[in-house]
């Protein structure tokens, strides 16, 4: 049996990838809904980034 080399290791674990993708989707949804509510674009981006950043710790705890 061979041991995996460091180059064979994935860059991100599956858990991390799932959490980041879902957080990205949440951020896009919040930003898009803000944009449709006639909020200026810069504030929509900030709202999306804040939502995505806030979702990461919650998703990390929920998805195990």
Predicted model as a PDB file, atoms N, CA, C, CB and O in Angstrom, pLDDT in the B-factor column:
MODEL        1                                                                  
ATOM      1  N   UNK A   1       0.844  -1.172   0.000  1.00 63.00           N  
ATOM      2  CA  UNK A   1       0.000   0.000   0.000  1.00 63.00           C  
ATOM      3  C   UNK A   1       0.895   1.242   0.000  1.00 63.00           C  
ATOM      4  CB  UNK A   1      -0.963  -0.006   1.222  1.00 63.00           C  
ATOM      5  O   UNK A   1       1.821   1.351   0.804  1.00 63.00           O  
ATOM      6  N   UNK A   2       0.616   2.146  -0.883  1.00 65.00           N  
ATOM      7  CA  UNK A   2       1.428   3.344  -0.956  1.00 65.00           C  
ATOM      8  C   UNK A   2       0.781   4.459  -0.152  1.00 65.00           C  
ATOM      9  CB  UNK A   2       1.631   3.775  -2.413  1.00 65.00           C  
ATOM     10  O   UNK A   2      -0.442   4.532  -0.033  1.00 65.00           O  
ATOM     11  N   UNK A   3       1.609   5.310   0.389  1.00 68.00           N  
ATOM     12  CA  UNK A   3       1.088   6.452   1.125  1.00 68.00           C  
ATOM     13  C   UNK A   3       0.918   7.617   0.153  1.00 68.00           C  
ATOM     14  CB  UNK A   3       2.029   6.839   2.310  1.00 68.00           C  
ATOM     15  O   UNK A   3       1.743   7.803  -0.742  1.00 68.00           O  
ATOM     16  N   UNK A   4      -0.145   8.400   0.324  1.00 65.00           N  
ATOM     17  CA  UNK A   4      -0.346   9.518  -0.594  1.00 65.00           C  
ATOM     18  C   UNK A   4       0.711  10.600  -0.377  1.00 65.00           C  
ATOM     19  CB  UNK A   4      -1.752  10.108  -0.417  1.00 65.00           C  
ATOM     20  O   UNK A   4       1.063  10.942   0.752  1.00 65.00           O  
ATOM     21  N   UNK A   5       1.193  11.113  -1.476  1.00 71.00           N  
ATOM     22  CA  UNK A   5       2.144  12.215  -1.392  1.00 71.00           C  
ATOM     23  C   UNK A   5       1.385  13.501  -1.117  1.00 71.00           C  
ATOM     24  CB  UNK A   5       2.980  12.337  -2.694  1.00 71.00           C  
ATOM     25  O   UNK A   5       0.163  13.556  -1.251  1.00 71.00           O  
ATOM     26  N   UNK A   6       2.116  14.523  -0.733  1.00 67.00           N  
ATOM     27  CA  UNK A   6       1.480  15.805  -0.450  1.00 67.00           C  
ATOM     28  C   UNK A   6       0.808  16.376  -1.692  1.00 67.00           C  
ATOM     29  CB  UNK A   6       2.504  16.794   0.092  1.00 67.00           C  
ATOM     30  O   UNK A   6      -0.213  17.054  -1.584  1.00 67.00           O  
ATOM     31  N   UNK A   7       1.361  16.114  -2.860  1.00 70.00           N  
ATOM     32  CA  UNK A   7       0.768  16.631  -4.092  1.00 70.00           C  
ATOM     33  C   UNK A   7      -0.532  15.905  -4.445  1.00 70.00           C  
ATOM     34  CB  UNK A   7       1.763  16.506  -5.245  1.00 70.00           C  
ATOM     35  O   UNK A   7      -1.325  16.415  -5.236  1.00 70.00           O  
ATOM     36  N   UNK A   8      -0.759  14.726  -3.872  1.00 80.00           N  
ATOM     37  CA  UNK A   8      -1.995  13.989  -4.125  1.00 80.00           C  
ATOM     38  C   UNK A   8      -3.143  14.453  -3.238  1.00 80.00           C  
ATOM     39  CB  UNK A   8      -1.763  12.509  -3.921  1.00 80.00           C  
ATOM     40  O   UNK A   8      -4.292  14.077  -3.468  1.00 80.00           O  
ATOM     41  N   UNK A   9      -2.850  15.260  -2.233  1.00 83.00           N  
ATOM     42  CA  UNK A   9      -3.883  15.741  -1.321  1.00 83.00           C  
ATOM     43  C   UNK A   9      -4.721  16.806  -2.017  1.00 83.00           C  
ATOM     44  CB  UNK A   9      -3.256  16.302  -0.021  1.00 83.00           C  
ATOM     45  O   UNK A   9      -4.179  17.611  -2.774  1.00 83.00           O  
ATOM     46  N   UNK A  10      -6.027  16.829  -1.778  1.00 86.00           N  
ATOM     47  CA  UNK A  10      -6.854  17.872  -2.395  1.00 86.00           C  
ATOM     48  C   UNK A  10      -6.534  19.236  -1.792  1.00 86.00           C  
ATOM     49  CB  UNK A  10      -8.355  17.552  -2.219  1.00 86.00           C  
ATOM     50  O   UNK A  10      -6.113  19.335  -0.640  1.00 86.00           O  
ATOM     51  N   UNK A  11      -6.738  20.283  -2.586  1.00 89.00           N  
ATOM     52  CA  UNK A  11      -6.480  21.647  -2.115  1.00 89.00           C  
ATOM     53  C   UNK A  11      -7.434  22.012  -0.988  1.00 89.00           C  
ATOM     54  CB  UNK A  11      -6.612  22.656  -3.270  1.00 89.00           C  
ATOM     55  O   UNK A  11      -7.027  22.610   0.008  1.00 89.00           O  
ATOM     56  N   UNK A  12      -8.708  21.652  -1.145  1.00 89.00           N  
ATOM     57  CA  UNK A  12      -9.730  21.882  -0.122  1.00 89.00           C  
ATOM     58  C   UNK A  12     -10.417  20.567   0.187  1.00 89.00           C  
ATOM     59  CB  UNK A  12     -10.763  22.949  -0.583  1.00 89.00           C  
ATOM     60  O   UNK A  12     -10.597  19.724  -0.692  1.00 89.00           O  
ATOM     61  N   UNK A  13     -10.796  20.402   1.437  1.00 91.00           N  
ATOM     62  CA  UNK A  13     -11.567  19.209   1.779  1.00 91.00           C  
ATOM     63  C   UNK A  13     -12.982  19.360   1.219  1.00 91.00           C  
ATOM     64  CB  UNK A  13     -11.598  18.985   3.328  1.00 91.00           C  
ATOM     65  O   UNK A  13     -13.404  20.461   0.866  1.00 91.00           O  
ATOM     66  N   UNK A  14     -13.695  18.265   1.142  1.00 92.00           N  
ATOM     67  CA  UNK A  14     -15.058  18.290   0.620  1.00 92.00           C  
ATOM     68  C   UNK A  14     -15.939  19.173   1.502  1.00 92.00           C  
ATOM     69  CB  UNK A  14     -15.637  16.859   0.534  1.00 92.00           C  
ATOM     70  O   UNK A  14     -16.766  19.928   0.991  1.00 92.00           O  
ATOM     71  N   UNK A  15     -15.771  19.084   2.795  1.00 93.00           N  
ATOM     72  CA  UNK A  15     -16.544  19.887   3.740  1.00 93.00           C  
ATOM     73  C   UNK A  15     -16.338  21.379   3.482  1.00 93.00           C  
ATOM     74  CB  UNK A  15     -16.151  19.540   5.184  1.00 93.00           C  
ATOM     75  O   UNK A  15     -17.304  22.140   3.431  1.00 93.00           O  
ATOM     76  N   UNK A  16     -15.093  21.794   3.322  1.00 93.00           N  
ATOM     77  CA  UNK A  16     -14.781  23.196   3.085  1.00 93.00           C  
ATOM     78  C   UNK A  16     -15.362  23.667   1.762  1.00 93.00           C  
ATOM     79  CB  UNK A  16     -13.274  23.417   3.106  1.00 93.00           C  
ATOM     80  O   UNK A  16     -15.904  24.769   1.681  1.00 93.00           O  
ATOM     81  N   UNK A  17     -15.256  22.857   0.743  1.00 94.00           N  
ATOM     82  CA  UNK A  17     -15.781  23.230  -0.573  1.00 94.00           C  
ATOM     83  C   UNK A  17     -17.298  23.398  -0.532  1.00 94.00           C  
ATOM     84  CB  UNK A  17     -15.396  22.174  -1.622  1.00 94.00           C  
ATOM     85  O   UNK A  17     -17.830  24.349  -1.106  1.00 94.00           O  
ATOM     86  N   UNK A  18     -17.991  22.493   0.134  1.00 95.00           N  
ATOM     87  CA  UNK A  18     -19.451  22.577   0.224  1.00 95.00           C  
ATOM     88  C   UNK A  18     -19.871  23.831   0.985  1.00 95.00           C  
ATOM     89  CB  UNK A  18     -20.026  21.322   0.910  1.00 95.00           C  
ATOM     90  O   UNK A  18     -20.789  24.537   0.568  1.00 95.00           O  
ATOM     91  N   UNK A  19     -19.198  24.106   2.102  1.00 95.00           N  
ATOM     92  CA  UNK A  19     -19.525  25.286   2.899  1.00 95.00           C  
ATOM     93  C   UNK A  19     -19.303  26.556   2.085  1.00 95.00           C  
ATOM     94  CB  UNK A  19     -18.680  25.320   4.186  1.00 95.00           C  
ATOM     95  O   UNK A  19     -20.152  27.448   2.097  1.00 95.00           O  
ATOM     96  N   UNK A  20     -18.186  26.656   1.383  1.00 96.00           N  
ATOM     97  CA  UNK A  20     -17.895  27.862   0.607  1.00 96.00           C  
ATOM     98  C   UNK A  20     -18.848  28.046  -0.564  1.00 96.00           C  
ATOM     99  CB  UNK A  20     -16.475  27.818   0.099  1.00 96.00           C  
ATOM    100  O   UNK A  20     -19.247  29.171  -0.864  1.00 96.00           O  
ATOM    101  N   UNK A  21     -19.215  26.958  -1.227  1.00 96.00           N  
ATOM    102  CA  UNK A  21     -20.149  27.068  -2.363  1.00 96.00           C  
ATOM    103  C   UNK A  21     -21.529  27.505  -1.887  1.00 96.00           C  
ATOM    104  CB  UNK A  21     -20.253  25.723  -3.118  1.00 96.00           C  
ATOM    105  O   UNK A  21     -22.159  28.355  -2.516  1.00 96.00           O  
ATOM    106  N   UNK A  22     -22.001  26.938  -0.795  1.00 96.00           N  
ATOM    107  CA  UNK A  22     -23.316  27.335  -0.283  1.00 96.00           C  
ATOM    108  C   UNK A  22     -23.284  28.779   0.202  1.00 96.00           C  
ATOM    109  CB  UNK A  22     -23.762  26.399   0.861  1.00 96.00           C  
ATOM    110  O   UNK A  22     -24.241  29.522  -0.017  1.00 96.00           O  
ATOM    111  N   UNK A  23     -22.195  29.190   0.858  1.00 97.00           N  
ATOM    112  CA  UNK A  23     -22.067  30.582   1.299  1.00 97.00           C  
ATOM    113  C   UNK A  23     -22.051  31.523   0.098  1.00 97.00           C  
ATOM    114  CB  UNK A  23     -20.788  30.770   2.143  1.00 97.00           C  
ATOM    115  O   UNK A  23     -22.636  32.605   0.150  1.00 97.00           O  
ATOM    116  N   UNK A  24     -21.389  31.122  -0.974  1.00 97.00           N  
ATOM    117  CA  UNK A  24     -21.372  31.931  -2.196  1.00 97.00           C  
ATOM    118  C   UNK A  24     -22.785  32.079  -2.769  1.00 97.00           C  
ATOM    119  CB  UNK A  24     -20.435  31.299  -3.248  1.00 97.00           C  
ATOM    120  O   UNK A  24     -23.175  33.167  -3.193  1.00 97.00           O  
ATOM    121  N   UNK A  25     -23.537  30.997  -2.778  1.00 97.00           N  
ATOM    122  CA  UNK A  25     -24.919  31.055  -3.273  1.00 97.00           C  
ATOM    123  C   UNK A  25     -25.786  31.968  -2.405  1.00 97.00           C  
ATOM    124  CB  UNK A  25     -25.528  29.645  -3.316  1.00 97.00           C  
ATOM    125  O   UNK A  25     -26.606  32.724  -2.926  1.00 97.00           O  
ATOM    126  N   UNK A  26     -25.610  31.899  -1.105  1.00 97.00           N  
ATOM    127  CA  UNK A  26     -26.363  32.767  -0.199  1.00 97.00           C  
ATOM    128  C   UNK A  26     -26.003  34.229  -0.449  1.00 97.00           C  
ATOM    129  CB  UNK A  26     -26.089  32.388   1.274  1.00 97.00           C  
ATOM    130  O   UNK A  26     -26.880  35.091  -0.506  1.00 97.00           O  
ATOM    131  N   UNK A  27     -24.711  34.501  -0.596  1.00 97.00           N  
ATOM    132  CA  UNK A  27     -24.280  35.873  -0.862  1.00 97.00           C  
ATOM    133  C   UNK A  27     -24.823  36.407  -2.169  1.00 97.00           C  
ATOM    134  CB  UNK A  27     -22.779  35.951  -0.875  1.00 97.00           C  
ATOM    135  O   UNK A  27     -25.237  37.563  -2.244  1.00 97.00           O  
ATOM    136  N   UNK A  28     -24.825  35.575  -3.202  1.00 97.00           N  
ATOM    137  CA  UNK A  28     -25.380  35.996  -4.498  1.00 97.00           C  
ATOM    138  C   UNK A  28     -26.878  36.246  -4.407  1.00 97.00           C  
ATOM    139  CB  UNK A  28     -25.096  34.938  -5.570  1.00 97.00           C  
ATOM    140  O   UNK A  28     -27.393  37.188  -5.010  1.00 97.00           O  
ATOM    141  N   UNK A  29     -27.572  35.408  -3.659  1.00 97.00           N  
ATOM    142  CA  UNK A  29     -29.018  35.591  -3.504  1.00 97.00           C  
ATOM    143  C   UNK A  29     -29.326  36.890  -2.770  1.00 97.00           C  
ATOM    144  CB  UNK A  29     -29.634  34.401  -2.751  1.00 97.00           C  
ATOM    145  O   UNK A  29     -30.214  37.639  -3.177  1.00 97.00           O  
ATOM    146  N   UNK A  30     -28.605  37.158  -1.702  1.00 97.00           N  
ATOM    147  CA  UNK A  30     -28.843  38.393  -0.948  1.00 97.00           C  
ATOM    148  C   UNK A  30     -28.489  39.616  -1.792  1.00 97.00           C  
ATOM    149  CB  UNK A  30     -28.025  38.395   0.362  1.00 97.00           C  
ATOM    150  O   UNK A  30     -29.233  40.597  -1.809  1.00 97.00           O  
ATOM    151  N   UNK A  31     -27.368  39.562  -2.483  1.00 96.00           N  
ATOM    152  CA  UNK A  31     -26.986  40.679  -3.346  1.00 96.00           C  
ATOM    153  C   UNK A  31     -27.976  40.897  -4.477  1.00 96.00           C  
ATOM    154  CB  UNK A  31     -25.606  40.444  -3.919  1.00 96.00           C  
ATOM    155  O   UNK A  31     -28.324  42.035  -4.794  1.00 96.00           O  
ATOM    156  N   UNK A  32     -28.430  39.813  -5.085  1.00 96.00           N  
ATOM    157  CA  UNK A  32     -29.408  39.920  -6.170  1.00 96.00           C  
ATOM    158  C   UNK A  32     -30.745  40.455  -5.706  1.00 96.00           C  
ATOM    159  CB  UNK A  32     -29.608  38.582  -6.817  1.00 96.00           C  
ATOM    160  O   UNK A  32     -31.353  41.283  -6.382  1.00 96.00           O  
ATOM    161  N   UNK A  33     -31.207  39.989  -4.557  1.00 97.00           N  
ATOM    162  CA  UNK A  33     -32.472  40.494  -4.021  1.00 97.00           C  
ATOM    163  C   UNK A  33     -32.355  41.961  -3.625  1.00 97.00           C  
ATOM    164  CB  UNK A  33     -32.910  39.659  -2.814  1.00 97.00           C  
ATOM    165  O   UNK A  33     -33.302  42.731  -3.789  1.00 97.00           O  
ATOM    166  N   UNK A  34     -31.205  42.342  -3.110  1.00 96.00           N  
ATOM    167  CA  UNK A  34     -30.990  43.752  -2.769  1.00 96.00           C  
ATOM    168  C   UNK A  34     -31.002  44.611  -4.027  1.00 96.00           C  
ATOM    169  CB  UNK A  34     -29.657  43.933  -2.013  1.00 96.00           C  
ATOM    170  O   UNK A  34     -31.568  45.705  -4.042  1.00 96.00           O  
ATOM    171  N   UNK A  35     -30.373  44.103  -5.077  1.00 96.00           N  
ATOM    172  CA  UNK A  35     -30.333  44.851  -6.339  1.00 96.00           C  
ATOM    173  C   UNK A  35     -31.734  45.017  -6.918  1.00 96.00           C  
ATOM    174  CB  UNK A  35     -29.421  44.142  -7.357  1.00 96.00           C  
ATOM    175  O   UNK A  35     -32.070  46.077  -7.446  1.00 96.00           O  
ATOM    176  N   UNK A  36     -32.551  43.969  -6.818  1.00 97.00           N  
ATOM    177  CA  UNK A  36     -33.919  44.068  -7.328  1.00 97.00           C  
ATOM    178  C   UNK A  36     -34.772  44.996  -6.467  1.00 97.00           C  
ATOM    179  CB  UNK A  36     -34.561  42.682  -7.393  1.00 97.00           C  
ATOM    180  O   UNK A  36     -35.827  45.454  -6.906  1.00 97.00           O  
ATOM    181  N   UNK A  37     -34.324  45.272  -5.256  1.00 96.00           N  
ATOM    182  CA  UNK A  37     -35.045  46.198  -4.391  1.00 96.00           C  
ATOM    183  C   UNK A  37     -34.582  47.630  -4.550  1.00 96.00           C  
ATOM    184  CB  UNK A  37     -34.899  45.784  -2.963  1.00 96.00           C  
ATOM    185  O   UNK A  37     -34.842  48.461  -3.681  1.00 96.00           O  
ATOM    186  N   UNK A  38     -33.904  47.934  -5.637  1.00 93.00           N  
ATOM    187  CA  UNK A  38     -33.468  49.291  -5.982  1.00 93.00           C  
ATOM    188  C   UNK A  38     -32.434  49.844  -5.006  1.00 93.00           C  
ATOM    189  CB  UNK A  38     -34.661  50.218  -6.029  1.00 93.00           C  
ATOM    190  O   UNK A  38     -32.400  51.048  -4.753  1.00 93.00           O  
ATOM    191  N   UNK A  39     -31.599  48.975  -4.463  1.00 93.00           N  
ATOM    192  CA  UNK A  39     -30.494  49.407  -3.612  1.00 93.00           C  
ATOM    193  C   UNK A  39     -29.298  49.676  -4.522  1.00 93.00           C  
ATOM    194  CB  UNK A  39     -30.152  48.329  -2.508  1.00 93.00           C  
ATOM    195  O   UNK A  39     -29.095  48.945  -5.492  1.00 93.00           O  
ATOM    196  N   UNK A  40     -28.497  50.713  -4.230  1.00 96.00           N  
ATOM    197  CA  UNK A  40     -27.317  50.970  -5.071  1.00 96.00           C  
ATOM    198  C   UNK A  40     -26.381  49.754  -5.132  1.00 96.00           C  
ATOM    199  CB  UNK A  40     -26.549  52.190  -4.539  1.00 96.00           C  
ATOM    200  O   UNK A  40     -26.285  48.971  -4.187  1.00 96.00           O  
ATOM    201  N   UNK A  41     -25.702  49.626  -6.265  1.00 95.00           N  
ATOM    202  CA  UNK A  41     -24.883  48.441  -6.537  1.00 95.00           C  
ATOM    203  C   UNK A  41     -23.821  48.200  -5.471  1.00 95.00           C  
ATOM    204  CB  UNK A  41     -24.219  48.576  -7.886  1.00 95.00           C  
ATOM    205  O   UNK A  41     -23.615  47.060  -5.055  1.00 95.00           O  
ATOM    206  N   UNK A  42     -23.150  49.247  -5.027  1.00 97.00           N  
ATOM    207  CA  UNK A  42     -22.100  49.072  -4.020  1.00 97.00           C  
ATOM    208  C   UNK A  42     -22.669  48.489  -2.723  1.00 97.00           C  
ATOM    209  CB  UNK A  42     -21.405  50.414  -3.735  1.00 97.00           C  
ATOM    210  O   UNK A  42     -22.036  47.646  -2.087  1.00 97.00           O  
ATOM    211  N   UNK A  43     -23.844  48.933  -2.341  1.00 97.00           N  
ATOM    212  CA  UNK A  43     -24.464  48.394  -1.128  1.00 97.00           C  
ATOM    213  C   UNK A  43     -24.940  46.957  -1.334  1.00 97.00           C  
ATOM    214  CB  UNK A  43     -25.641  49.276  -0.697  1.00 97.00           C  
ATOM    215  O   UNK A  43     -24.942  46.164  -0.392  1.00 97.00           O  
ATOM    216  N   UNK A  44     -25.340  46.618  -2.554  1.00 96.00           N  
ATOM    217  CA  UNK A  44     -25.720  45.235  -2.859  1.00 96.00           C  
ATOM    218  C   UNK A  44     -24.526  44.302  -2.704  1.00 96.00           C  
ATOM    219  CB  UNK A  44     -26.292  45.132  -4.284  1.00 96.00           C  
ATOM    220  O   UNK A  44     -24.644  43.208  -2.154  1.00 96.00           O  
ATOM    221  N   UNK A  45     -23.382  44.749  -3.196  1.00 97.00           N  
ATOM    222  CA  UNK A  45     -22.162  43.940  -3.071  1.00 97.00           C  
ATOM    223  C   UNK A  45     -21.791  43.764  -1.607  1.00 97.00           C  
ATOM    224  CB  UNK A  45     -20.994  44.589  -3.841  1.00 97.00           C  
ATOM    225  O   UNK A  45     -21.446  42.663  -1.178  1.00 97.00           O  
ATOM    226  N   UNK A  46     -21.862  44.849  -0.838  1.00 97.00           N  
ATOM    227  CA  UNK A  46     -21.556  44.753   0.589  1.00 97.00           C  
ATOM    228  C   UNK A  46     -22.534  43.842   1.322  1.00 97.00           C  
ATOM    229  CB  UNK A  46     -21.570  46.135   1.220  1.00 97.00           C  
ATOM    230  O   UNK A  46     -22.136  43.087   2.209  1.00 97.00           O  
ATOM    231  N   UNK A  47     -23.802  43.911   0.958  1.00 96.00           N  
ATOM    232  CA  UNK A  47     -24.797  43.040   1.579  1.00 96.00           C  
ATOM    233  C   UNK A  47     -24.518  41.576   1.257  1.00 96.00           C  
ATOM    234  CB  UNK A  47     -26.208  43.422   1.116  1.00 96.00           C  
ATOM    235  O   UNK A  47     -24.617  40.713   2.130  1.00 96.00           O  
ATOM    236  N   UNK A  48     -24.170  41.300   0.009  1.00 97.00           N  
ATOM    237  CA  UNK A  48     -23.857  39.925  -0.378  1.00 97.00           C  
ATOM    238  C   UNK A  48     -22.621  39.393   0.316  1.00 97.00           C  
ATOM    239  CB  UNK A  48     -23.672  39.836  -1.867  1.00 97.00           C  
ATOM    240  O   UNK A  48     -22.605  38.253   0.779  1.00 97.00           O  
ATOM    241  N   UNK A  49     -21.577  40.221   0.392  1.00 97.00           N  
ATOM    242  CA  UNK A  49     -20.355  39.791   1.079  1.00 97.00           C  
ATOM    243  C   UNK A  49     -20.596  39.557   2.568  1.00 97.00           C  
ATOM    244  CB  UNK A  49     -19.251  40.830   0.892  1.00 97.00           C  
ATOM    245  O   UNK A  49     -20.070  38.608   3.149  1.00 97.00           O  
ATOM    246  N   UNK A  50     -21.386  40.422   3.172  1.00 97.00           N  
ATOM    247  CA  UNK A  50     -21.701  40.265   4.593  1.00 97.00           C  
ATOM    248  C   UNK A  50     -22.507  38.994   4.833  1.00 97.00           C  
ATOM    249  CB  UNK A  50     -22.474  41.487   5.112  1.00 97.00           C  
ATOM    250  O   UNK A  50     -22.255  38.263   5.791  1.00 97.00           O  
ATOM    251  N   UNK A  51     -23.465  38.737   3.971  1.00 97.00           N  
ATOM    252  CA  UNK A  51     -24.281  37.529   4.116  1.00 97.00           C  
ATOM    253  C   UNK A  51     -23.439  36.270   3.928  1.00 97.00           C  
ATOM    254  CB  UNK A  51     -25.440  37.542   3.109  1.00 97.00           C  
ATOM    255  O   UNK A  51     -23.590  35.298   4.669  1.00 97.00           O  
ATOM    256  N   UNK A  52     -22.557  36.290   2.941  1.00 97.00           N  
ATOM    257  CA  UNK A  52     -21.707  35.120   2.704  1.00 97.00           C  
ATOM    258  C   UNK A  52     -20.756  34.907   3.871  1.00 97.00           C  
ATOM    259  CB  UNK A  52     -20.911  35.281   1.395  1.00 97.00           C  
ATOM    260  O   UNK A  52     -20.560  33.777   4.318  1.00 97.00           O  
ATOM    261  N   UNK A  53     -20.169  35.981   4.362  1.00 96.00           N  
ATOM    262  CA  UNK A  53     -19.258  35.856   5.498  1.00 96.00           C  
ATOM    263  C   UNK A  53     -19.954  35.397   6.764  1.00 96.00           C  
ATOM    264  CB  UNK A  53     -18.575  37.165   5.753  1.00 96.00           C  
ATOM    265  O   UNK A  53     -19.394  34.627   7.544  1.00 96.00           O  
ATOM    266  N   UNK A  54     -21.158  35.864   6.965  1.00 96.00           N  
ATOM    267  CA  UNK A  54     -21.921  35.437   8.138  1.00 96.00           C  
ATOM    268  C   UNK A  54     -22.430  34.016   8.027  1.00 96.00           C  
ATOM    269  CB  UNK A  54     -23.077  36.360   8.359  1.00 96.00           C  
ATOM    270  O   UNK A  54     -22.667  33.360   9.041  1.00 96.00           O  
ATOM    271  N   UNK A  55     -22.599  33.536   6.813  1.00 96.00           N  
ATOM    272  CA  UNK A  55     -23.118  32.179   6.614  1.00 96.00           C  
ATOM    273  C   UNK A  55     -22.051  31.116   6.831  1.00 96.00           C  
ATOM    274  CB  UNK A  55     -23.695  32.042   5.219  1.00 96.00           C  
ATOM    275  O   UNK A  55     -22.382  29.977   7.161  1.00 96.00           O  
ATOM    276  N   UNK A  56     -20.788  31.459   6.654  1.00 96.00           N  
ATOM    277  CA  UNK A  56     -19.726  30.455   6.752  1.00 96.00           C  
ATOM    278  C   UNK A  56     -19.672  29.785   8.123  1.00 96.00           C  
ATOM    279  CB  UNK A  56     -18.388  31.092   6.449  1.00 96.00           C  
ATOM    280  O   UNK A  56     -19.669  28.555   8.176  1.00 96.00           O  
ATOM    281  N   UNK A  57     -19.628  30.528   9.243  1.00 95.00           N  
ATOM    282  CA  UNK A  57     -19.583  29.830  10.538  1.00 95.00           C  
ATOM    283  C   UNK A  57     -20.843  29.016  10.835  1.00 95.00           C  
ATOM    284  CB  UNK A  57     -19.370  30.833  11.647  1.00 95.00           C  
ATOM    285  O   UNK A  57     -20.776  27.952  11.450  1.00 95.00           O  
ATOM    286  N   UNK A  58     -21.984  29.526  10.391  1.00 95.00           N  
ATOM    287  CA  UNK A  58     -23.235  28.794  10.620  1.00 95.00           C  
ATOM    288  C   UNK A  58     -23.236  27.501   9.820  1.00 95.00           C  
ATOM    289  CB  UNK A  58     -24.459  29.662  10.240  1.00 95.00           C  
ATOM    290  O   UNK A  58     -23.569  26.442  10.352  1.00 95.00           O  
ATOM    291  N   UNK A  59     -22.868  27.579   8.550  1.00 94.00           N  
ATOM    292  CA  UNK A  59     -22.844  26.391   7.707  1.00 94.00           C  
ATOM    293  C   UNK A  59     -21.796  25.384   8.199  1.00 94.00           C  
ATOM    294  CB  UNK A  59     -22.564  26.782   6.251  1.00 94.00           C  
ATOM    295  O   UNK A  59     -22.014  24.174   8.142  1.00 94.00           O  
ATOM    296  N   UNK A  60     -20.675  25.889   8.674  1.00 94.00           N  
ATOM    297  CA  UNK A  60     -19.623  25.017   9.196  1.00 94.00           C  
ATOM    298  C   UNK A  60     -20.143  24.177  10.365  1.00 94.00           C  
ATOM    299  CB  UNK A  60     -18.408  25.851   9.640  1.00 94.00           C  
ATOM    300  O   UNK A  60     -19.815  22.997  10.496  1.00 94.00           O  
ATOM    301  N   UNK A  61     -20.954  24.809  11.202  1.00 93.00           N  
ATOM    302  CA  UNK A  61     -21.531  24.089  12.337  1.00 93.00           C  
ATOM    303  C   UNK A  61     -22.642  23.143  11.938  1.00 93.00           C  
ATOM    304  CB  UNK A  61     -22.050  25.061  13.345  1.00 93.00           C  
ATOM    305  O   UNK A  61     -22.825  22.098  12.562  1.00 93.00           O  
ATOM    306  N   UNK A  62     -23.397  23.505  10.889  1.00 93.00           N  
ATOM    307  CA  UNK A  62     -24.524  22.675  10.475  1.00 93.00           C  
ATOM    308  C   UNK A  62     -24.125  21.481   9.629  1.00 93.00           C  
ATOM    309  CB  UNK A  62     -25.500  23.501   9.720  1.00 93.00           C  
ATOM    310  O   UNK A  62     -24.724  20.411   9.737  1.00 93.00           O  
ATOM    311  N   UNK A  63     -23.112  21.658   8.784  1.00 85.00           N  
ATOM    312  CA  UNK A  63     -22.710  20.600   7.856  1.00 85.00           C  
ATOM    313  C   UNK A  63     -21.511  19.878   8.446  1.00 85.00           C  
ATOM    314  CB  UNK A  63     -22.375  21.176   6.439  1.00 85.00           C  
ATOM    315  O   UNK A  63     -20.414  20.433   8.520  1.00 85.00           O  
ATOM    316  N   UNK A  64     -21.723  18.657   8.860  1.00 79.00           N  
ATOM    317  CA  UNK A  64     -20.634  17.852   9.422  1.00 79.00           C  
ATOM    318  C   UNK A  64     -20.610  16.506   8.774  1.00 79.00           C  
ATOM    319  CB  UNK A  64     -20.774  17.704  10.935  1.00 79.00           C  
ATOM    320  O   UNK A  64     -19.765  15.675   9.107  1.00 79.00           O  
TER     321      UNK A  64                                                      
ENDMDL                                                                          
END                                                                             
